[in-house]
Amino acid sequence: MPDKLWNGSFTERTDRSVEAFTSSIAFDRRLYAYDIKGSIAHCRMLAKQSIISEDEASEIVEGLGRIARDLERGNFEFDDALEDIHMNIEGRLTAEVGKAAQKLHTARSRNDQVVLDIRMYLRDEVDNILERLTAFRSSLVKLADEHIRVIMPGYTHLRRAQPVLFSHYLMAYYEMFSRDRARFKGVLERINVMPLGSAALAGTTYPIDMAYTAKLLDFPEISANSLDAVSSRDFVIEFLAAASICMVHLSRLSEELILWASSEFGFVEIPDSFATGSSIMPQKKNPDVPELVRGKTGRVFGDLMALLTVMKGLPLTYNRDMQEDKEPLFDAVDAVKACLEVYEKLIPRLKVNRTAMEKAVLKGFLNATDMADYLVTKGMAFREAHRCTGEIVRYATGQTKELHELSLNELEKFSKLFSENIFELLTPQQMVNRRLSAGGTATENVVRAIQKAKEVTAREADKGQ
């Protein structure tokens, strides 16, 4: 068993159970590329500042390159006794390079090293999530564009309320995921801060050049306070919060698809390649993908709660509790990426049942508000028009008719303000297209929104972000 790299003042070997309990290599090994990249930048900065020699720096950089290749090929043996990815790499480097490797840790600590690795890792993962959000939103826009004339019931309290364009419904989710994208971009700004040089907590006495290290690692900003740099996980918590909100939206969309694909609604059909069957009931086609997305949402919420709970009582600066930041982070990253990817592929293949949607629009008195509005245009106060229309709904229910199925004579029993032109205003197309207020469901509004969204997502895709 190798000696610890920190055990100079210790008189007893670490108990094996403690090694197993405190080891994080099982999960933080996924940071290896960032740990090596950060170490190479740190090494080059040390050489530039004449803290180590150029020859020593060359040996270290070459050794780290070999280790990186071994890790990529799976030819690296991890050791719990070395606790984490940082010590495993440094231990291997020392075995390969010798004394020069022992100088690599000059002017840094695992405290600033680990937060650097997490920042670099999360920076790349957020870039990836931003790309996936663009692709997913593009798929929503494309589906909306393809079904611009389809009308469906809009709901409140899960009860049919007013007709809306199916495309308008999809574009509502486009707006939600656009806000998610903006949140992730905001988080990215606060992730993109270079902490290396803060050392354990107080900074370092060596003449380091943090700006040079930041330039090598493509960080636009350097941490302003060494205590804060090593002890803050705000950027992780903020990411998890943005991830949780994004998962709320994914879960809501999942619930829509689950309901819409049911026999009771029949508005959409999930393609066979994105559904599963029953082990006992041959007729079943289960919406497992949306259900799993809905289920994974709880896990991401839990990841956020876990880290908030870890951090809430910690005094400055680093405490070993903070080792518990990585598993929730990795779990949330993986969940968000997987959900966005599967929906980006599912949405374009969703089968839309226009007939079922438009049939549903004609039942449930969805034109009651328009009837009340008609009476208002004839001079009746809205509250009186609301009451009057309510009475007509009650009458129509007793006659097992819809409002547009009543005759003019029947309507005139409730108000002489009705005339024959009321019926043209009660059609789904008229009800939709007359809602021209900003953000309303009128076709011309939605067409403009789709065109704007196409332009936005095209620009995002061109920029790679």
ZAMARGU-4260 file (C-alpha; in steps of 0.2 Angstrom, whole numbers, plus 5000, padded with zeros to 4 digits):
<rodrens>
0) 5000/5000/5000 | 5008/5017/4995 | 5012/5030/5008 | 5000/5045/5009 | 5006/5060/5000
5) 5000/5070/5016 | 5006/5058/5030 | 5022/5066/5036 | 5015/5071/5053 | 5005/5055/5056
10) 5011/5041/5067 | 4998/5028/5062 | 4992/5021/5045 | 4975/5025/5040 | 4963/5011/5044
15) 4957/5001/5029 | 4938/5005/5034 | 4942/5023/5034 | 4951/5022/5017 | 4936/5014/5010
20) 4924/5026/5019 | 4933/5042/5014 | 4938/5037/4996 | 4930/5046/4982 | 4939/5038/4967
25) 4924/5028/4963 | 4915/5043/4957 | 4927/5058/4955 | 4938/5048/4942 | 4927/5055/4929
30) 4936/5072/4932 | 4953/5065/4926 | 4954/5074/4910 | 4951/5091/4919 | 4963/5087/4933
35) 4977/5083/4921 | 4972/5099/4910 | 4973/5109/4926 | 4989/5102/4932 | 4997/5105/4915
40) 4992/5123/4916 | 4998/5125/4934 | 5015/5116/4929 | 5018/5128/4914 | 5014/5143/4926
45) 5026/5137/4939 | 5040/5136/4925 | 5035/5153/4918 | 5037/5160/4935 | 5054/5151/4938
50) 5046/5142/4953 | 5052/5125/4944 | 5064/5123/4930 | 5058/5121/4912 | 5066/5104/4911
55) 5056/5099/4926 | 5040/5106/4918 | 5043/5096/4902 | 5045/5080/4912 | 5029/5083/4922
60) 5019/5088/4906 | 5025/5073/4896 | 5021/5061/4911 | 5004/5069/4913 | 5001/5066/4894
65) 5006/5048/4896 | 4994/5046/4911 | 4980/5054/4901 | 4982/5042/4887 | 4982/5027/4899
70) 4966/5033/4907 | 4958/5035/4890 | 4962/5018/4886 | 4957/5011/4903 | 4975/5006/4907
75) 4975/5014/4924 | 4974/5005/4941 | 4965/5016/4954 | 4969/5014/4972 | 4957/5018/4986
80) 4971/5021/4997 | 4975/5037/4987 | 4958/5043/4991 | 4953/5053/4975 | 4957/5056/4957
85) 4970/5070/4961 | 4980/5059/4972 | 4979/5044/4961 | 4986/5054/4946 | 4999/5062/4957
90) 5004/5045/4964 | 5006/5038/4946 | 5015/5054/4941 | 5028/5052/4955 | 5031/5034/4950
95) 5034/5038/4932 | 5043/5054/4933 | 5051/5054/4950 | 5057/5069/4960 | 5051/5082/4947
100) 5033/5076/4950 | 5034/5081/4969 | 5036/5099/4964 | 5019/5099/4954 | 5009/5103/4970
105) 5019/5118/4974 | 5008/5134/4976 | 4991/5124/4976 | 4981/5113/4987 | 4968/5099/4984
110) 4955/5112/4989 | 4958/5124/4975 | 4963/5109/4963 | 4946/5101/4966 | 4935/5116/4963
115) 4945/5120/4947 | 4941/5103/4941 | 4923/5104/4945 | 4922/5121/4937 | 4930/5115/4921
120) 4919/5099/4920 | 4903/5109/4923 | 4908/5122/4911 | 4909/5109/4897 | 4893/5100/4903
125) 4883/5116/4903 | 4889/5120/4885 | 4883/5102/4881 | 4866/5106/4889 | 4864/5122/4880
130) 4867/5113/4863 | 4854/5100/4868 | 4842/5113/4873 | 4844/5122/4856 | 4841/5105/4847
135) 4826/5101/4858 | 4818/5118/4856 | 4821/5117/4837 | 4811/5100/4837 | 4797/5108/4846
140) 4797/5123/4834 | 4797/5111/4819 | 4782/5101/4826 | 4773/5117/4829 | 4776/5123/4811
145) 4770/5107/4804 | 4754/5108/4813 | 4750/5126/4813 | 4731/5124/4808 | 4727/5111/4821
150) 4716/5117/4835 | 4714/5108/4852 | 4706/5112/4869 | 4716/5122/4881 | 4714/5117/4899
155) 4712/5125/4916 | 4710/5113/4931 | 4712/5099/4918 | 4695/5104/4912 | 4692/5110/4894
160) 4692/5129/4894 | 4695/5137/4877 | 4702/5132/4860 | 4720/5135/4856 | 4731/5130/4842
165) 4741/5115/4845 | 4756/5125/4839 | 4753/5138/4852 | 4753/5124/4866 | 4770/5118/4859
170) 4777/5136/4859 | 4772/5138/4877 | 4785/5124/4880 | 4797/5132/4869 | 4796/5148/4880
175) 4799/5138/4896 | 4814/5129/4888 | 4821/5146/4882 | 4821/5153/4899 | 4830/5137/4905
180) 4843/5140/4892 | 4845/5158/4898 | 4847/5152/4916 | 4860/5139/4911 | 4869/5153/4902
185) 4869/5164/4917 | 4875/5150/4928 | 4889/5147/4916 | 4896/5165/4919 | 4898/5161/4937
190) 4905/5144/4934 | 4918/5152/4923 | 4929/5159/4937 | 4947/5152/4939 | 4951/5148/4958
195) 4968/5140/4956 | 4981/5149/4967 | 4969/5151/4981 | 4978/5136/4988 | 4971/5128/5004
200) 4962/5144/5009 | 4973/5159/5011 | 4982/5160/4995 | 5001/5157/4992 | 5017/5165/4996
205) 5024/5160/4979 | 5025/5173/4965 | 5012/5164/4954 | 5003/5171/4939 | 4985/5167/4941
210) 4980/5177/4925 | 4992/5166/4915 | 4984/5150/4922 | 4967/5157/4918 | 4972/5161/4900
215) 4979/5144/4898 | 4963/5136/4904 | 4952/5149/4895 | 4944/5157/4911 | 4939/5175/4908
220) 4939/5179/4927 | 4949/5175/4942 | 4942/5172/4960 | 4942/5188/4970 | 4944/5180/4987
225) 4954/5164/4992 | 4942/5159/5006 | 4927/5160/4995 | 4936/5152/4981 | 4939/5135/4990
230) 4923/5135/5001 | 4909/5140/4989 | 4899/5128/4979 | 4886/5141/4975 | 4889/5138/4956
235) 4885/5120/4958 | 4869/5124/4968 | 4864/5136/4955 | 4867/5124/4942 | 4856/5111/4951
240) 4843/5124/4954 | 4843/5128/4935 | 4843/5109/4931 | 4828/5107/4943 | 4818/5120/4935
245) 4822/5113/4918 | 4816/5096/4924 | 4800/5103/4930 | 4797/5108/4912 | 4802/5091/4906
250) 4790/5083/4918 | 4776/5094/4914 | 4778/5090/4896 | 4779/5072/4900 | 4763/5073/4909
255) 4755/5081/4894 | 4761/5067/4883 | 4756/5053/4895 | 4738/5061/4896 | 4737/5065/4877
260) 4743/5047/4872 | 4729/5039/4883 | 4713/5031/4876 | 4704/5044/4885 | 4712/5058/4876
265) 4719/5051/4860 | 4727/5067/4854 | 4744/5060/4850 | 4752/5043/4848 | 4770/5039/4854
270) 4780/5030/4841 | 4783/5011/4845 | 4802/5014/4846 | 4799/5026/4861 | 4786/5015/4870
275) 4786/4998/4879 | 4773/4984/4880 | 4766/4974/4895 | 4773/4957/4900 | 4755/4951/4902
280) 4743/4962/4893 | 4746/4960/4874 | 4736/4976/4870 | 4746/4988/4881 | 4758/5002/4874
285) 4765/5011/4888 | 4773/5028/4888 | 4788/5023/4898 | 4800/5037/4891 | 4789/5051/4897
290) 4786/5042/4913 | 4804/5040/4916 | 4808/5058/4913 | 4794/5062/4925 | 4802/5050/4938
295) 4820/5057/4935 | 4813/5074/4940 | 4812/5069/4958 | 4830/5063/4958 | 4836/5080/4952
300) 4826/5089/4965 | 4834/5077/4977 | 4852/5082/4971 | 4848/5100/4974 | 4841/5097/4991
305) 4856/5086/4995 | 4869/5099/4991 | 4859/5113/5000 | 4859/5103/5015 | 4877/5099/5015
310) 4882/5117/5013 | 4870/5125/5024 | 4880/5123/5041 | 4898/5123/5035 | 4910/5136/5042
315) 4923/5143/5030 | 4933/5136/5022 | 4934/5118/5015 | 4926/5104/5025 | 4926/5086/5020
320) 4907/5086/5019 | 4910/5095/5002 | 4916/5079/4995 | 4897/5075/4994 | 4895/5088/4981
325) 4900/5078/4966 | 4888/5063/4966 | 4873/5074/4966 | 4881/5085/4952 | 4885/5070/4941
330) 4868/5063/4943 | 4859/5079/4939 | 4870/5082/4924 | 4867/5064/4917 | 4849/5065/4920
335) 4846/5082/4911 | 4857/5077/4896 | 4848/5060/4894 | 4830/5068/4896 | 4834/5082/4883
340) 4842/5069/4871 | 4828/5057/4871 | 4815/5071/4869 | 4824/5079/4855 | 4822/5062/4846
345) 4805/5058/4852 | 4796/5075/4848 | 4799/5074/4829 | 4791/5057/4828 | 4776/5061/4838
350) 4760/5057/4829 | 4747/5070/4830 | 4728/5065/4829 | 4721/5081/4822 | 4703/5073/4821
355) 4703/5069/4840 | 4709/5086/4845 | 4696/5096/4834 | 4682/5084/4839 | 4686/5088/4858
360) 4685/5107/4854 | 4667/5105/4849 | 4662/5098/4866 | 4662/5106/4883 | 4655/5123/4880
365) 4673/5130/4875 | 4664/5144/4866 | 4655/5151/4882 | 4668/5165/4884 | 4665/5171/4866
370) 4647/5171/4868 | 4649/5182/4884 | 4661/5193/4874 | 4648/5195/4860 | 4635/5201/4872
375) 4648/5214/4879 | 4650/5221/4861 | 4632/5223/4860 | 4632/5234/4876 | 4629/5222/4890
380) 4641/5224/4905 | 4653/5209/4907 | 4646/5202/4923 | 4629/5202/4917 | 4635/5194/4901
385) 4644/5181/4911 | 4628/5177/4921 | 4617/5177/4905 | 4629/5165/4896 | 4630/5154/4912
390) 4611/5152/4911 | 4612/5148/4893 | 4625/5134/4897 | 4613/5127/4910 | 4599/5127/4898
395) 4610/5119/4884 | 4616/5106/4896 | 4598/5101/4900 | 4594/5100/4881 | 4611/5089/4879
400) 4616/5102/4866 | 4632/5113/4864 | 4630/5132/4863 | 4633/5133/4844 | 4619/5119/4842
405) 4605/5131/4850 | 4594/5140/4838 | 4593/5159/4838 | 4575/5158/4845 | 4582/5149/4860
410) 4596/5162/4863 | 4584/5176/4861 | 4574/5169/4876 | 4589/5174/4887 | 4593/5191/4878
415) 4587/5201/4863 | 4604/5206/4859 | 4608/5190/4850 | 4607/5190/4831 | 4612/5177/4818
420) 4630/5183/4817 | 4633/5175/4834 | 4635/5158/4826 | 4650/5163/4815 | 4659/5169/4831
425) 4657/5152/4840 | 4667/5142/4828 | 4684/5136/4834 | 4693/5144/4820 | 4685/5161/4824
430) 4688/5159/4842 | 4706/5156/4839 | 4710/5169/4826 | 4701/5183/4835 | 4713/5181/4850
435) 4726/5194/4843 | 4732/5201/4860 | 4751/5199/4862 | 4755/5181/4865 | 4737/5176/4861
440) 4733/5160/4851 | 4728/5168/4835 | 4736/5160/4820 | 4746/5175/4814 | 4753/5177/4831
445) 4759/5159/4832 | 4766/5160/4814 | 4776/5175/4820 | 4782/5166/4836 | 4787/5151/4826
450) 4797/5161/4813 | 4806/5171/4827 | 4810/5155/4836 | 4817/5147/4820 | 4829/5162/4818
455) 4834/5162/4837 | 4838/5143/4837 | 4847/5144/4820 | 4858/5158/4827 | 4861/5148/4843
460) 4866/5133/4832 | 4878/5143/4822 | 4887/5150/4837 | 4888/5132/4844 | 4879/5139/4860
</rodrens>
